[in-house]
Amino acid sequence: MADHYGSAVPFHQVKIQDPFWTPRIATNREATLPHEYDMLLETGRLEAFRLTWKPGDQPVPHFFWDSDVAKWVEAASYSLADHPDPELAARLEYAAELIASAQQPDGCLNVYFTVVEPEKRWTNLRDYHELYCAGHLIEAGVAHFEATGKRTLLDAVCRYADRIGQIFGRGEGQLRGYCGHEEIELALVRLYQVTQCRRYLELSRYFIEERGRQPHYFDLEARCRGETETDPPGKRDYSIYQAHQPVREQEKVTGHAVRAMYLYSGMADLARELDDPTLTAACERIWNHLCAKQLYLTGGIGASRSNEGFTDDYELPDASAYCETCAGIGLIFWARRMLQLRCDRKFADVLEKTLYNNVLAGASLDGRKFFYDNPLAAYGSRKNRQGQTTSDINYYQRSEWFGCACCPPNYARLISSLGGYLYTVCGDTASVHLYISGQAQLQIGTHAVALSQQTRYPWDGSISIRVTPETAALFTISLRIPGWCRQYRVQVNGQDWPGTESAAAICTEPGTNLAEDGTVYGYLPVYRRWQPGDELTLTLDMPVRRLYGHPDLRDHHHCVAIQRGPIVYCAEQTDQATPVHRIYLPADSELRAEYCPDLLGGVVRITGSAVAALPVQTIIQSPAADSGRPAESDPKEPLYSDSRPDFTPCTISLIPYYAWNNREPGEMRVWLPQW
């Protein structure tokens, strides 16, 4: 790895003590992880590693079950490294030992292909998830070792990785395959980083570089299974698997969103480890396409339910938006890795946007219910003829668990390891990507430095960072100036840093280095001789902003969305006296922000004046009855009318998008029609 790349500061070197994040991390530890463990037991996922299943038993282990357990092990490991918990530690050790006990004499470690269909091992990489599950088991083994120092699971996954390395490759007798669902690529890099065994890095390189080459491996294995070119239909669109071209030739984000994010994360890892500019360039091209034409305002990605991924450019519908929680988490993984290739605000801005909106919406405030997909508009719930609440695709509620339960443990592992996303260090520069209170121990060049952040972000734009090197030293603290911020101020020990007294944060275009306001790729470098206890203060202007969509976003014509700081807002029915779908927001309406400590765990609420559409009233004369009574006038609301609806003033109250669906069910919209 070249010395011009950054390194993320590990999460265990960062202690978060933050009014916004500490309660969420505690909920993740105290509620989410125990709840998920219970679900793993209740559904049979964990006990499946005993390998006692026999034909006829229910439930039948699924070929992706291993990954759900592995992600929980990873999340629990991170949590234990940050906060001792004897009960969680006992559960973790039970799970780690049980997983390791399922390893076969040849090194393979997969429940489904040991007890359910062992004869089909490695016969359908396109559709089955063997290598995907292997990747998650590898990540779990690494996390468990780093958290506990125990090699129980690490040794097992090393044996498994070695077996995979024997099976796959370009050597004589090896399979030239790769997984239809990426994950093992980035996992092998992590295994290399903790073991320093070069063969794991080279195996990752093989899987990434073999992808999309001709003759196409998925075609070859399909013929071996006896499938024709039209059996099954639709499976030959290899863009779904990001296998339509070799990765260095790909120009656009495509296919299944989670698979794509894991592949691009692996590509960025490999680019950094091998100092490969061609992989870096491919990552940059695909990133720019994603952000220009495929990214939701909330940081969600993957608009389509049919392929759980990307469709046409600018095709970003609201009510049918898929925006899988796992896909948002994968985007955060990729953004973090891109920041290590180059410290550019465009990566950190997306990381922050996705974290505070799409991903946080993926779990309820109590940590026990989850969204799989995250639409930007929903109709709430309705009553059926028996008065019972029913639901369908557009009537959203969080669920305690899913048949395909990838999202809940994925959410848990991200929240447990959040400290690892705040800082990177490159040479004598430490870059601050996220503004979260707490302490961090950094090695900046040859200097050991303690950083202490204090802030009420994301509700307040004031950030104080105390910089404490062991001895006075020259180095740089580089501060991200978020793309949503137009005015900011930087001070050192109460004195304005030169040139930033009333700076306007000018967005840096791709390829531009030094912006007019002194930022470098959107980061303001503060280079000086730091003394122990120096205080660096950043004040970000955080007004309420109106946002408008590109003209090619069909769902958003004449609509406006509201954002303050990194938080995207929505109108939820429980806060309105008028049906949400009738509310229009005037262009000149004053919007007020107020912190409400007793609302949804403490949020900034935005209120203002709006107007509501009224149905047209038509008087219909009812005919006289046979009884001889006179005709009556009957007011009706016609479905269609040649009269324009009237509008009446109303108030509107907006809450953070991430907090919707935590009270009674109801309609929700992010994009509001503008009056």
C-alpha positions in Angstrom: 0.0 0.0 0.0 1.4 3.4 -1.0 2.0 6.0 1.7 -0.3 8.6 0.0 -3.4 6.7 1.0 -5.3 7.3 4.2 -6.0 4.8 7.0 -9.3 4.8 8.9 -8.8 5.2 12.7 -10.1 1.9 14.1 -13.3 2.1 16.1 -11.7 0.8 19.3 -9.5 3.9 19.3 -12.6 6.1 19.3 -14.9 6.4 22.3 -18.2 8.0 21.4 -19.8 10.0 24.2 -22.4 11.9 22.2 -25.9 13.2 23.1 -27.3 11.9 19.7 -25.3 8.7 19.2 -24.6 7.3 22.6 -28.3 6.5 23.4 -28.5 4.8 20.0 -25.4 2.7 20.6 -26.7 1.8 24.0 -30.1 0.7 22.5 -28.2 -1.3 19.9 -26.3 -3.1 22.7 -29.1 -3.5 25.2 -32.1 -4.1 22.9 -31.1 -4.8 19.3 -28.4 -7.4 19.8 -30.4 -9.4 22.4 -33.5 -9.3 20.2 -31.6 -10.5 17.1 -30.0 -13.3 19.1 -33.4 -14.5 20.2 -34.6 -14.4 16.6 -31.6 -16.4 15.5 -32.5 -19.0 18.1 -36.3 -18.9 17.4 -35.9 -19.3 13.7 -33.3 -22.1 14.0 -30.5 -20.2 12.3 -28.0 -20.5 15.1 -28.8 -24.1 16.1 -28.5 -25.1 12.5 -24.7 -25.1 13.0 -25.2 -28.3 15.1 -25.7 -30.0 11.7 -28.5 -32.2 13.1 -31.1 -31.4 10.3 -32.6 -34.3 8.5 -34.9 -34.5 5.5 -38.4 -33.8 6.6 -37.4 -31.5 9.5 -38.8 -28.0 9.7 -37.6 -25.4 9.2 -35.2 -26.3 6.4 -31.9 -24.3 6.7 -31.7 -21.7 3.9 -28.5 -21.2 1.8 -28.0 -17.7 3.2 -28.8 -18.4 6.9 -25.1 -18.5 7.8 -24.6 -14.9 6.9 -27.3 -13.7 9.3 -25.6 -15.4 12.2 -22.1 -14.2 11.1 -23.2 -10.6 11.0 -24.6 -10.9 14.5 -21.3 -12.3 15.7 -19.5 -9.4 14.0 -21.9 -6.8 15.6 -21.6 -8.4 19.1 -17.8 -8.5 18.8 -17.7 -4.8 18.0 -20.0 -4.0 20.9 -18.0 -6.0 23.4 -14.8 -4.3 22.3 -16.4 -1.0 23.1 -18.4 -1.9 26.2 -18.0 -5.0 28.5 -21.2 -7.1 28.8 -20.9 -10.6 30.4 -24.2 -11.8 29.0 -23.4 -10.7 25.5 -19.9 -12.2 25.9 -21.3 -15.6 26.8 -23.7 -15.6 23.9 -20.9 -14.5 21.5 -18.6 -17.3 22.7 -21.4 -19.9 22.3 -22.1 -18.7 18.8 -18.4 -18.6 17.8 -17.7 -22.1 19.1 -20.9 -23.5 17.6 -20.0 -22.1 14.1 -16.4 -23.4 14.3 -17.7 -26.9 15.3 -19.6 -27.1 12.0 -16.4 -27.1 10.0 -15.8 -30.1 7.8 -12.6 -32.1 7.5 -11.8 -30.5 4.1 -12.2 -27.0 5.7 -15.6 -26.2 4.2 -18.0 -24.4 6.6 -21.5 -24.0 5.3 -24.7 -25.4 6.9 -26.8 -25.7 3.8 -24.2 -27.5 1.7 -23.3 -29.8 4.5 -26.7 -31.2 5.5 -29.3 -30.1 3.0 -27.7 -30.4 -0.5 -24.1 -31.4 -0.1 -24.1 -32.8 -3.6 -24.6 -29.3 -5.0 -21.7 -27.6 -3.4 -20.0 -25.1 -5.8 -22.4 -26.0 -8.7 -24.4 -22.7 -8.8 -22.3 -19.7 -7.8 -24.7 -17.5 -9.7 -27.8 -18.1 -7.5 -26.5 -19.8 -4.3 -24.6 -17.8 -1.8 -21.7 -20.0 -0.7 -19.0 -17.5 -1.2 -21.2 -14.7 0.1 -21.8 -16.6 3.3 -18.1 -17.5 3.5 -17.3 -13.8 3.3 -19.5 -12.9 6.2 -18.1 -15.8 8.2 -14.6 -14.4 7.5 -15.6 -10.9 8.6 -17.1 -12.4 11.8 -13.9 -14.4 12.5 -11.8 -11.2 12.1 -14.0 -9.1 14.3 -14.2 -11.8 17.0 -10.4 -12.1 17.1 -9.9 -8.4 17.2 -12.4 -8.0 20.0 -11.5 -10.9 22.2 -8.0 -12.0 21.1 -9.4 -15.6 20.7 -8.6 -17.6 17.5 -11.6 -19.9 17.8 -13.4 -18.5 14.8 -10.4 -16.9 13.1 -8.6 -20.2 12.7 -11.7 -21.8 11.3 -12.3 -19.1 8.6 -8.6 -19.2 7.7 -9.0 -22.9 7.0 -12.1 -22.2 5.0 -10.4 -19.4 3.0 -7.5 -21.7 2.3 -9.9 -24.4 1.0 -11.7 -21.8 -1.2 -8.2 -20.8 -2.5 -7.6 -24.4 -3.5 -10.9 -24.7 -5.4 -11.0 -21.3 -7.2 -8.3 -19.8 -9.4 -6.7 -20.0 -12.8 -4.5 -23.0 -12.1 -5.0 -26.5 -13.5 -8.0 -28.2 -12.1 -9.4 -25.0 -10.4 -12.8 -23.5 -11.0 -12.7 -20.1 -12.8 -15.8 -18.9 -10.8 -16.9 -16.1 -8.6 -20.0 -15.5 -6.5 -23.3 -14.1 -7.8 -23.6 -12.1 -4.5 -20.4 -10.3 -3.8 -19.0 -10.1 -0.2 -16.0 -12.4 -0.1 -13.9 -9.9 -2.0 -13.8 -7.3 0.8 -13.7 -10.0 3.5 -10.5 -11.5 2.1 -8.8 -8.1 2.2 -9.8 -7.9 5.9 -8.4 -11.3 6.5 -5.2 -10.3 4.8 -4.9 -7.2 6.9 -5.2 -9.1 10.2 -3.1 -12.1 9.2 -0.7 -10.5 6.8 -1.0 -13.7 4.6 -0.6 -12.4 1.1 -2.6 -15.4 -0.4 -5.8 -13.9 0.9 -5.2 -10.6 -0.8 -4.3 -12.4 -4.0 -7.5 -14.5 -3.8 -9.6 -11.3 -3.4 -7.8 -10.0 -6.5 -8.6 -13.1 -8.4 -12.4 -12.9 -7.6 -12.5 -9.2 -8.6 -10.5 -9.5 -11.7 -12.1 -12.7 -13.0 -15.6 -11.1 -12.8 -17.2 -10.5 -16.2 -14.5 -12.2 -18.2 -15.4 -14.4 -21.2 -16.3 -17.2 -21.6 -18.7 -16.2 -18.9 -18.5 -18.6 -15.9 -22.2 -18.4 -15.1 -22.9 -19.7 -18.7 -20.4 -22.5 -18.2 -21.8 -23.7 -14.9 -25.4 -23.4 -16.1 -24.6 -25.7 -19.0 -23.1 -28.2 -16.5 -26.4 -28.1 -14.6 -28.3 -28.8 -17.8 -29.8 -25.4 -18.2 -30.4 -23.9 -21.7 -29.9 -20.3 -22.7 -33.5 -19.6 -21.9 -33.8 -21.7 -18.7 -34.4 -20.0 -16.4 -35.5 -16.8 -18.1 -34.0 -13.5 -17.0 -30.9 -15.1 -15.4 -28.6 -14.1 -18.2 -28.7 -10.4 -17.6 -25.4 -10.4 -15.8 -25.5 -6.7 -15.0 -27.7 -7.7 -12.1 -24.5 -9.4 -10.6 -22.2 -6.6 -11.9 -20.6 -9.4 -14.0 -21.6 -8.0 -17.5 -18.0 -6.6 -18.0 -14.6 -6.9 -16.3 -14.7 -4.4 -13.4 -12.2 -2.0 -14.8 -14.4 -1.5 -17.9 -17.6 -0.7 -16.0 -18.9 2.8 -16.2 -22.2 2.8 -14.3 -23.7 1.5 -11.1 -25.9 -1.4 -12.1 -27.9 -4.3 -10.9 -28.6 -5.5 -7.3 -27.7 -2.6 -5.0 -26.3 -4.6 -2.1 -24.2 -6.8 -4.3 -22.9 -3.7 -6.1 -21.9 -1.9 -2.9 -20.0 -4.9 -1.7 -18.1 -5.3 -5.0 -17.2 -1.7 -5.2 -16.0 -1.8 -1.6 -13.8 -4.7 -2.4 -12.5 -2.9 -5.5 -11.6 0.2 -3.4 -9.9 -2.0 -0.9 -7.8 -3.7 -3.6 -7.0 -0.4 -5.3 -5.5 0.9 -2.0 -3.6 -2.3 -1.1 -2.2 -2.7 -4.6 -1.8 1.0 -5.4 -3.8 0.3 -8.6 -4.9 3.5 -10.4 -7.1 1.6 -12.9 -9.3 0.2 -10.1 -9.4 3.6 -8.4 -10.5 5.2 -11.7 -13.3 2.6 -12.1 -14.5 3.3 -8.6 -14.5 7.0 -9.3 -16.5 6.6 -12.5 -19.1 4.4 -11.0 -19.3 6.7 -7.9 -19.9 9.8 -10.0 -22.6 8.0 -12.0 -24.4 6.9 -8.8 -24.4 10.3 -7.3 -25.5 12.1 -10.5 -28.3 9.9 -11.5 -29.2 7.1 -9.0 -29.0 8.5 -5.4 -32.1 9.4 -3.4 -32.2 12.5 -1.3 -32.1 10.3 1.8 -29.0 8.5 0.7 -31.0 5.5 -0.2 -30.1 3.5 -3.3 -31.8 0.9 -5.5 -35.2 2.1 -6.6 -36.7 -1.2 -7.9 -38.2 -4.0 -5.9 -38.0 -6.4 -8.8 -34.2 -6.5 -8.9 -33.6 -5.0 -5.4 -31.5 -2.5 -7.3 -30.9 0.1 -10.0 -33.1 0.8 -13.0 -33.0 3.7 -15.5 -31.1 6.9 -14.8 -33.3 9.4 -12.8 -35.9 6.7 -12.1 -36.3 7.5 -8.4 -39.9 7.0 -7.4 -41.0 7.8 -3.9 -43.8 5.5 -2.7 -42.4 2.4 -4.5 -38.7 3.2 -3.6 -36.9 0.1 -2.4 -33.8 1.7 -0.8 -32.9 -1.4 1.1 -31.3 -0.8 4.5 -28.5 -3.2 3.6 -27.8 -1.2 0.4 -27.4 2.0 2.4 -25.1 0.3 4.8 -23.1 -1.0 1.8 -22.9 2.5 0.4 -21.4 3.7 3.7 -18.8 0.9 3.6 -17.9 2.0 0.1 -17.7 5.7 1.0 -15.4 5.0 3.9 -13.1 3.1 1.6 -13.2 5.9 -1.0 -12.1 8.4 1.7 -9.0 6.3 2.3 -8.2 6.5 -1.4 -8.7 10.3 -1.5 -10.0 12.6 1.2 -12.8 14.2 -0.8 -16.0 15.7 0.7 -18.2 14.1 -1.9 -17.6 10.7 -0.3 -18.1 11.9 3.3 -21.2 13.9 2.4 -22.9 10.8 1.0 -21.7 8.7 4.0 -23.3 11.2 6.3 -26.5 11.6 4.3 -27.0 7.9 4.2 -26.2 7.3 7.8 -28.5 10.0 9.3 -31.4 9.3 7.0 -31.7 6.0 5.1 -29.8 3.8 7.6 -31.2 5.3 10.8 -34.7 4.8 9.4 -34.0 1.1 9.1 -34.5 0.5 12.8 -37.2 1.7 15.3 -36.2 4.0 18.1 -36.6 1.1 20.6 -34.2 -1.0 18.5 -36.5 -4.0 18.1 -38.3 -3.4 14.7 -36.8 -2.9 11.3 -37.4 -1.7 7.8 -36.1 -3.8 4.9 -36.9 -1.1 2.4 -37.2 2.6 3.0 -39.7 4.5 0.8 -39.9 8.2 0.7 -43.7 8.2 0.7 -46.1 5.8 2.4 -49.8 5.6 3.0 -49.7 4.3 6.6 -52.3 1.7 7.5 -56.0 1.1 6.7 -58.9 -0.8 8.2 -60.4 -3.8 6.4 -64.2 -4.5 6.4 -63.8 -6.2 9.8 -62.1 -3.1 11.3 -58.7 -4.9 11.4 -55.5 -3.1 10.4 -54.2 -4.5 7.1 -51.1 -3.8 5.0 -49.7 -4.1 1.5 -46.7 -2.9 -0.4 -47.6 0.8 0.2 -48.8 0.4 3.8 -45.6 0.3 5.8 -44.8 -0.9 9.3 -41.5 -2.1 10.7 -41.1 -5.8 11.4 -39.4 -7.7 14.2 -37.7 -10.0 11.8 -37.7 -11.1 8.1 -37.5 -14.4 6.3 -34.5 -12.9 4.6 -33.0 -11.2 7.6 -29.9 -9.5 6.2 -30.8 -6.0 7.3 -31.2 -6.2 11.1 -27.8 -7.7 11.9 -26.2 -5.5 9.2 -27.6 -2.4 11.0 -26.3 -3.7 14.3 -22.8 -4.2 13.1 -22.6 -0.7 11.6 -23.9 1.0 14.8 -21.5 -1.1 16.9 -18.5 0.0 14.9 -19.5 3.6 14.2 -16.4 5.0 15.8 -14.4 3.7 12.9 -16.0 6.1 10.4 -15.0 9.4 12.1 -11.4 9.9 11.2 -8.7 9.0 8.7 -4.9 9.7 9.0 -2.6 10.2 6.1 1.0 11.2 6.8 1.0 14.3 9.0 -2.8 15.0 8.4 -5.8 13.8 10.4 -9.1 14.3 8.6 -12.4 14.7 10.5 -15.3 13.2 8.5 -18.1 13.1 11.0 -18.9 15.4 13.9 -19.7 13.2 16.9 -18.7 13.9 20.5 -16.1 11.7 22.1 -12.4 11.0 22.4 -10.0 9.5 20.0 -6.4 8.4 20.1 -4.6 9.1 16.8 -1.1 8.6 15.5 -0.5 11.5 13.2 2.9 11.0 11.5 5.2 10.4 14.4 3.0 12.2 16.9 0.6 10.6 19.4 -2.4 12.9 19.5 -5.6 12.9 21.5 -8.7 14.5 20.0 -11.8 15.3 22.0 -15.0 16.5 20.1 -17.9 18.3 21.8 -21.0 19.0 19.8 -24.8 18.7 19.7 -24.6 17.8 16.0 -26.8 17.2 13.9 -29.1 19.6 15.7 -26.5 22.3 16.2 -23.6 23.3 13.9 -21.1 24.2 16.7 -18.2 21.8 17.0 -15.3 22.1 19.5 -12.3 19.9 19.1 -9.6 19.8 21.8 -6.2 18.8 20.3 -3.7 17.3 22.7 -0.4 16.0 21.3 2.0 14.5 23.8 4.4 17.4 23.0 4.0 20.5 20.8 4.2 19.4 17.1 3.5 20.5 13.6 0.7 18.6 11.8 -2.7 19.2 10.1 -6.2 18.8 11.3 -8.4 18.8 8.2 -12.1 19.6 8.8 -14.9 18.6 6.4 -17.0 21.5 5.4 -20.3 19.7 4.5 -21.7 20.4 1.0 -25.0 21.5 2.5 -23.2 24.3 4.5 -22.9 27.7 2.8 -21.3 29.7 5.7 -18.9 28.6 8.3 -16.3 29.9 10.7 -13.1 28.3 12.1 -11.2 29.5 15.2 -8.2 28.3 17.0 -8.1 29.2 20.7 -10.8 31.8 20.1 -9.0 33.5 17.2 -10.3 33.3 13.7 -8.3 31.1 11.4 -7.0 33.2 8.5 -9.5 33.5 5.7 -12.4 31.8 7.4 -14.0 34.7 9.3 -17.1 34.5 7.1 -16.2 32.0 4.5 -18.7 30.7 1.9 -18.3 26.9 1.5 -18.0 26.6 -2.3 -18.6 23.1 -3.6 -15.5 21.6 -5.1 -16.1 20.1 -8.5 -14.5 16.8 -9.4 -10.9 17.3 -10.5 -10.6 20.6 -8.6 -8.1 20.7 -5.8 -8.0 24.1 -4.1 -11.4 25.9 -3.8 -11.8 29.7 -3.5 -12.5 29.4 0.2 -9.3 27.5 1.0 -10.8 24.1 1.2 -9.0 21.1 -0.4 -11.6 18.8 -1.9 -14.1 20.3 0.6 -11.8 20.0 3.7 -10.3 22.9 5.4 -6.7 22.1 6.5 -5.5 23.7 9.7 -1.7 23.3 9.7 0.1 24.7 12.7 2.3 23.8 15.7 -0.2 22.4 18.0 0.2 22.7 21.8 -1.4 20.3 24.3 -5.0 21.6 25.0 -5.4 23.7 21.9 -9.0 24.2 21.0 -10.2 24.1 17.3 -13.7 25.4 16.8 -15.9 24.9 13.7 -19.2 26.7 13.4 -21.5 25.6 10.6 -24.5 27.6 9.6 -27.5 25.3 9.7 -30.5 27.0 8.2 -33.7 25.2 7.0 -33.2 24.6 3.3 -35.6 23.9 0.4 -34.4 21.4 -2.1 -35.6 20.7 -5.6 -35.1 17.8 -7.9 -33.5 17.5 -11.3 -36.1 18.0 -14.1 -35.7 14.4 -15.2 -36.9 13.2 -11.8 -40.5 12.5 -12.8 -41.9 12.1 -9.3 -40.6 15.4 -8.1 -42.0 18.0 -10.6 -43.3 21.0 -8.7 -42.3 19.4 -5.4 -39.9 20.6 -2.6 -38.1 18.7 0.1 -36.8 20.1 3.4 -33.4 19.6 4.9 -31.6 21.1 7.9 -28.0 20.2 8.3 -27.6 16.5 7.3 -31.2 15.7 8.3 -33.9 15.2 5.7 -37.4 15.9 6.9 -40.8 14.4 6.2 -44.5 15.1 6.9 -46.1 12.3 9.0 -49.8 12.1 9.3 -49.9 12.0 13.1 -48.5 15.6 13.2 -51.0 17.1 10.8 -54.6 18.2 11.2 -55.0 17.7 7.4 -54.4 14.6 5.3 -50.7 14.7 4.2 -51.5 14.2 0.5 -53.6 17.4 0.5 -50.9 19.7 1.9 -49.0 22.1 -0.3 -46.0 24.1 0.9 -46.0 27.8 -0.3 -42.6 28.9 -1.8 -42.5 31.9 0.6 -43.7 30.2 3.7 -41.4 30.8 6.7 -40.1 27.6 8.3 -39.0 27.5 11.9 -36.7 25.0 13.6 -37.2 24.1 17.2 -35.6 21.5 19.4 -38.2 19.3 21.1 -36.6 17.2 23.8 -39.7 15.1 24.4 -40.5 14.3 20.8 -39.1 11.0 19.3 -36.2 10.9 21.7 -35.3 14.6 21.1 -35.4 16.1 17.6 -35.5 19.4 15.9 -38.9 19.8 14.5 -39.7 22.2 11.6 -43.0 24.0 11.5 -44.6 26.6 9.2 -47.6 27.7 7.3 -49.0 25.7 4.4 -52.2 25.3 2.5 -54.5 22.3 2.1 -56.7 21.4 -0.9 -60.4 21.2 -0.3 -62.7 18.9 -2.3 -65.0 20.7 -4.7 -68.6 20.9 -3.4 -71.4 20.3 -5.8 -75.1 20.5 -5.0 -77.1 17.7 -6.6 -80.8 17.9 -6.6 -82.3 14.6 -5.6 -85.6 13.7 -7.4 -88.8 13.7 -5.5 -89.8 10.5 -3.9 -93.1 8.7 -4.9 -94.4 9.8 -1.5 -94.8 13.3 -2.9 -92.1 14.8 -0.7 -90.3 17.8 -2.3 -86.9 17.3 -4.0 -83.8 17.7 -1.7 -80.4 19.4 -2.2 -77.6 16.9 -1.6 -74.0 18.2 -1.3 -71.5 15.9 -3.1 -67.8 15.8 -3.6 -67.4 14.7 -7.3 -64.4 12.6 -8.2 -63.8 15.0 -11.1 -64.9 18.5 -11.6 -64.3 21.5 -14.0 -63.7 23.7 -11.0 -60.3 24.2 -9.4 -60.2 23.1 -5.8 -60.2 25.7 -3.1 -57.3 25.9 -0.6 -57.4 26.7 3.0 -54.5 27.8 5.3 -53.1 25.1 7.6 -50.0 24.5 9.6 -47.4 21.9 8.7 -45.1 20.1 11.2 -42.1 18.1 9.9 -40.0 15.5 11.7 -36.7 13.9 10.7 -37.3 11.2 8.1 -35.4 8.6 10.1 -37.9 8.9 13.0 -41.1 8.2 11.0 -43.3 5.2 11.8 -42.4 5.2 15.5 -45.9 6.3 16.6 -49.3 5.4 15.2 -49.3 4.3 11.5 -50.1 7.0 9.0 -49.3 8.6 5.7 -45.8 10.0 5.2 -44.1 12.1 2.4 -40.6 13.5 2.0 -41.4 15.5 -1.2 -44.3 17.9 -0.9 -46.1 19.7 -3.7 -45.1 23.4 -3.7 -47.8 26.1 -3.9 
